[in-house]
Amino acid sequence: MSDKKQPVSRRQFLNYTLTGVGGFMAAAMLSPMVRMAVDPVLKPKEAGEFHATGTEVANITKEPTRVDFSFEQKDAWYVSEVSKTAWVYKNEDGDVIALSPICKHLGCIVKWEGGSGHENRYYCPCHGGLYEKSGENVPGTPPLAPLDQYKIKIQDGMLYLGEIIPNKVV
């Protein structure tokens, strides 16, 4: 072992320098990509957004009523106004039920008491689909599944609707 220092050659110096600079450049290019891929995973999930309908719970009856509501939806940098509809009523226990008006057959909009012979039922005019008040599909009609329902939150006597979930009433 000698105490003599080994001098760094010009070639070794350039090799070390270019490797270091290349590493920093690669890290600078990859860090935004890694952040973009990992950020949605690390973002905390919300427990579910509820949107005000402007309907007082005290005014909801046992007869289904159409409730229209809208809210702002942000997709990346684009903000849009989304309009939704629900059929809202109170069941025999006094619980508020909110059903989606979208037919499970072809996605048409169902109406309450849509026509003669369809009293006290939801009626889909597209192909004659029928649903009971609870959203259950009537056997022998085109829909094969019950109407979906909205998550419900009641706050300060007002009705708030959340995401659409499979029907739990039927």
JOHUGI-V60808 format. One record per helix or strand of 3 or more residues. SS is the DSSP state (hx for helix, st for strand). FROM is the first residue (numbers start at 1). TO is the last residue. Records with the same first field share a line. If there is no record, write none. Layout:
BEGIN
SS: FROM-TO  FROM-TO
END
This chain:
BEGIN
hx: 10-42  57-59
st: 51-56  65-75  78-90  96-100  109-112  122-124  129-131  149-155  158-165
END
